Amino acid sequence: MTHGAPAQQPGMRLYIAIWVGLLAIVGVEVALTFAQLPTNTLLAALLSLAVLEAGIGVMYFMHLKYERRVLFWSLIPTLVFVLVMMNHLWPDAHRLLRMKP
């Protein structure tokens, strides 16, 4: 019985490059906050960068890049479901509606 060659594991150089890239994204986020952009633009930019950071962290530091694709794509709908349920079912989410400005 023959098995495929095991995937080459990433080395320290790749992890350092990813870490430097994440630090660069954080630097861009900090620069954006000081740029006095309109609120909607700032929010969209920061959320986009946060999703990018989270994706890089999950893919490389949690080693999901080297897992089967089925596992990774089954996690995304689960995450969306959990976030929606947290948003709608937590008591704090409804408390914000009753706060006075």
Secondary structure per residue as TSV (DSSP state, phi and psi in degrees):
chain	resnum	aa	ss	phi	psi
A	1	M	-	360.0	127.0
A	2	T	-	-105.2	142.3
A	3	H	-	-114.9	150.7
A	4	G	-	-66.1	156.4
A	5	A	-	-65.2	137.4
A	6	P	-	-63.1	144.4
A	7	A	-	-64.0	139.6
A	8	Q	-	-68.3	129.3
A	9	Q	-	-77.5	144.9
A	10	P	-	-69.0	147.9
A	11	G	-	-96.2	-179.9
A	12	M	H	-63.8	-31.9
A	13	R	H	-61.8	-41.0
A	14	L	H	-65.1	-43.6
A	15	Y	H	-64.4	-37.6
A	16	I	H	-67.7	-39.3
A	17	A	H	-64.0	-41.5
A	18	I	H	-63.8	-43.1
A	19	W	H	-62.4	-43.7
A	20	V	H	-64.3	-39.5
A	21	G	H	-62.6	-41.6
A	22	L	H	-64.6	-39.3
A	23	L	H	-64.1	-36.9
A	24	A	H	-64.9	-40.3
A	25	I	H	-63.9	-40.8
A	26	V	H	-63.0	-40.0
A	27	G	H	-61.1	-40.3
A	28	V	H	-65.0	-40.5
A	29	E	H	-61.9	-43.5
A	30	V	H	-64.3	-42.5
A	31	A	H	-63.4	-38.1
A	32	L	H	-64.7	-36.8
A	33	T	H	-68.1	-29.0
A	34	F	H	-88.4	-3.6
A	35	A	T	-82.2	-3.0
A	36	Q	T	56.5	45.8
A	37	L	-	-78.3	160.1
A	38	P	-	-59.9	150.6
A	39	T	H	-57.3	-46.2
A	40	N	H	-63.8	-41.0
A	41	T	H	-66.1	-44.6
A	42	L	H	-62.3	-44.1
A	43	L	H	-61.8	-45.7
A	44	A	H	-62.9	-42.9
A	45	A	H	-66.3	-45.5
A	46	L	H	-67.1	-38.9
A	47	L	H	-66.4	-39.3
A	48	S	H	-63.0	-44.9
A	49	L	H	-66.5	-35.7
A	50	A	H	-66.1	-39.6
A	51	V	H	-65.3	-40.9
A	52	L	H	-61.7	-46.1
A	53	E	H	-60.1	-45.3
A	54	A	H	-63.3	-41.2
A	55	G	H	-62.6	-43.1
A	56	I	H	-64.5	-43.1
A	57	G	I	-61.9	-43.8
A	58	V	I	-67.1	-44.1
A	59	M	I	-66.8	-42.5
A	60	Y	I	-99.0	-50.1
A	61	F	I	-77.7	-23.5
A	62	M	T	-100.1	4.7
A	63	H	-	61.6	26.5
A	64	L	G	-76.8	-15.2
A	65	K	G	-63.9	-26.5
A	66	Y	G	-101.3	4.9
A	67	E	S	-89.8	172.9
A	68	R	-	-67.9	147.6
A	69	R	H	-64.0	-31.5
A	70	V	H	-62.1	-41.4
A	71	L	H	-62.2	-46.2
A	72	F	H	-64.0	-46.9
A	73	W	H	-73.8	-15.6
A	74	S	H	-82.3	-20.2
A	75	L	H	-75.6	-32.6
A	76	I	H	-64.7	-50.6
A	77	P	H	-62.1	-34.4
A	78	T	H	-63.9	-43.8
A	79	L	H	-62.3	-44.7
A	80	V	H	-62.3	-43.3
A	81	F	H	-60.5	-46.1
A	82	V	H	-63.5	-42.6
A	83	L	H	-65.6	-39.7
A	84	V	H	-65.3	-43.8
A	85	M	H	-64.8	-38.9
A	86	M	H	-63.6	-39.3
A	87	N	H	-66.9	-37.7
A	88	H	H	-94.0	-21.5
A	89	L	H	-108.2	-14.4
A	90	W	-	-71.8	138.1
A	91	P	H	-61.2	-31.6
A	92	D	H	-65.6	-28.7
A	93	A	H	-65.1	-36.0
A	94	H	H	-80.9	-26.1
A	95	R	H	-62.7	-35.0
A	96	L	H	-65.1	-28.1
A	97	L	H	-69.1	-28.6
A	98	R	H	-92.7	-3.2
A	99	M	-	-70.8	142.1
A	100	K	-	-88.3	140.5
A	101	P	-	-70.0	360.0
